[in-house]
Amino acid sequence: MTSYGSSPAASSGSRTNGMAIASLVCGIVGLFLLNIVLGPLAIVFGAVARRQAAGRNGGGMAKAGIILGIVDVVLWLVLLAVAASNGGFSWYVGG
């Protein structure tokens, strides 16, 4: 007999690893905003989640987060190289 309010689908064994979700979210958001900050965070969160993946679900999310984190860092390096080849960075305000 099951107790009131608990269901077998909501057991703790079927939950996805939070670090894997954080890695994936940081990787996706890093494609558009703050890629130099969120890219390394996605890599670190993904690596921690991959180590924890034996006990929890989310190994695929963690791997995707690591890949997106690497893409974020590479994208930042490409944008930095393009900006440097165009004469560097300058802030021009005024008319």
C-alpha positions as a Markdown table, in Angstrom:
| # | Residue | x | y | z |
|---|---|---|---|---|
| 1 | Met | 0.0 | 0.0 | 0.0 |
| 2 | Thr | 1.4 | 3.4 | -1.0 |
| 3 | Ser | 1.1 | 6.4 | 1.3 |
| 4 | Tyr | -0.9 | 9.4 | 0.4 |
| 5 | Gly | 0.9 | 12.0 | -1.7 |
| 6 | Ser | 3.8 | 9.8 | -3.0 |
| 7 | Ser | 4.0 | 8.4 | -6.4 |
| 8 | Pro | 6.5 | 6.0 | -7.9 |
| 9 | Ala | 7.3 | 8.4 | -10.7 |
| 10 | Ala | 8.4 | 11.1 | -8.4 |
| 11 | Ser | 11.0 | 9.0 | -6.6 |
| 12 | Ser | 14.5 | 10.4 | -6.1 |
| 13 | Gly | 16.1 | 7.9 | -8.4 |
| 14 | Ser | 14.3 | 9.3 | -11.5 |
| 15 | Arg | 15.4 | 12.9 | -11.0 |
| 16 | Thr | 17.9 | 14.5 | -13.4 |
| 17 | Asn | 21.2 | 15.8 | -12.0 |
| 18 | Gly | 21.0 | 19.5 | -11.3 |
| 19 | Met | 24.6 | 20.1 | -12.3 |
| 20 | Ala | 23.9 | 18.6 | -15.7 |
| 21 | Ile | 20.9 | 21.0 | -16.1 |
| 22 | Ala | 23.1 | 23.9 | -15.0 |
| 23 | Ser | 25.8 | 22.9 | -17.5 |
| 24 | Leu | 23.3 | 22.7 | -20.4 |
| 25 | Val | 21.6 | 26.0 | -19.5 |
| 26 | Cys | 25.0 | 27.8 | -19.1 |
| 27 | Gly | 26.1 | 26.4 | -22.5 |
| 28 | Ile | 23.0 | 27.5 | -24.3 |
| 29 | Val | 22.8 | 31.0 | -22.7 |
| 30 | Gly | 26.5 | 31.4 | -23.3 |
| 31 | Leu | 26.0 | 31.2 | -27.0 |
| 32 | Phe | 24.2 | 34.6 | -26.8 |
| 33 | Leu | 25.4 | 36.4 | -23.7 |
| 34 | Leu | 28.6 | 36.4 | -21.6 |
| 35 | Asn | 30.2 | 33.5 | -23.4 |
| 36 | Ile | 33.6 | 34.0 | -21.7 |
| 37 | Val | 32.0 | 33.6 | -18.3 |
| 38 | Leu | 29.3 | 31.0 | -19.0 |
| 39 | Gly | 31.4 | 28.8 | -21.3 |
| 40 | Pro | 33.9 | 27.8 | -18.6 |
| 41 | Leu | 31.1 | 27.4 | -16.1 |
| 42 | Ala | 29.3 | 25.0 | -18.4 |
| 43 | Ile | 32.5 | 23.0 | -18.8 |
| 44 | Val | 33.0 | 22.8 | -15.0 |
| 45 | Phe | 29.4 | 22.0 | -14.2 |
| 46 | Gly | 29.4 | 19.4 | -17.0 |
| 47 | Ala | 32.5 | 17.7 | -15.7 |
| 48 | Val | 31.2 | 17.5 | -12.2 |
| 49 | Ala | 27.9 | 16.2 | -13.4 |
| 50 | Arg | 29.6 | 13.5 | -15.5 |
| 51 | Arg | 31.4 | 12.3 | -12.4 |
| 52 | Gln | 28.0 | 12.1 | -10.6 |
| 53 | Ala | 26.2 | 10.5 | -13.6 |
| 54 | Ala | 26.7 | 7.0 | -12.2 |
| 55 | Gly | 24.2 | 7.7 | -9.5 |
| 56 | Arg | 21.8 | 10.0 | -11.3 |
| 57 | Asn | 20.4 | 10.6 | -14.7 |
| 58 | Gly | 21.7 | 13.4 | -16.9 |
| 59 | Gly | 25.0 | 12.1 | -18.4 |
| 60 | Gly | 23.8 | 13.2 | -21.9 |
| 61 | Met | 22.9 | 16.7 | -20.7 |
| 62 | Ala | 26.3 | 17.0 | -19.0 |
| 63 | Lys | 28.1 | 16.0 | -22.2 |
| 64 | Ala | 26.0 | 18.5 | -24.2 |
| 65 | Gly | 26.8 | 21.2 | -21.7 |
| 66 | Ile | 30.6 | 20.5 | -22.0 |
| 67 | Ile | 30.4 | 20.6 | -25.8 |
| 68 | Leu | 28.4 | 23.9 | -25.7 |
| 69 | Gly | 30.9 | 25.3 | -23.2 |
| 70 | Ile | 33.8 | 24.6 | -25.5 |
| 71 | Val | 31.8 | 26.2 | -28.4 |
| 72 | Asp | 31.3 | 29.3 | -26.2 |
| 73 | Val | 35.0 | 29.7 | -25.5 |
| 74 | Val | 36.0 | 29.1 | -29.1 |
| 75 | Leu | 33.3 | 31.6 | -30.2 |
| 76 | Trp | 34.7 | 34.2 | -27.8 |
| 77 | Leu | 38.2 | 33.6 | -29.1 |
| 78 | Val | 37.0 | 34.0 | -32.7 |
| 79 | Leu | 35.2 | 37.3 | -31.8 |
| 80 | Leu | 38.3 | 38.5 | -30.0 |
| 81 | Ala | 40.5 | 37.8 | -33.0 |
| 82 | Val | 38.1 | 39.5 | -35.4 |
| 83 | Ala | 37.9 | 42.6 | -33.2 |
| 84 | Ala | 41.7 | 42.7 | -32.9 |
| 85 | Ser | 42.2 | 42.4 | -36.6 |
| 86 | Asn | 39.8 | 45.4 | -37.1 |
| 87 | Gly | 41.9 | 47.8 | -35.1 |
| 88 | Gly | 41.1 | 46.7 | -31.6 |
| 89 | Phe | 38.3 | 47.9 | -29.3 |
| 90 | Ser | 37.1 | 51.5 | -29.1 |
| 91 | Trp | 34.3 | 53.2 | -27.4 |
| 92 | Tyr | 33.1 | 56.1 | -29.4 |
| 93 | Val | 30.3 | 58.2 | -27.8 |
| 94 | Gly | 29.4 | 61.5 | -29.2 |
| 95 | Gly | 28.6 | 63.2 | -32.5 |
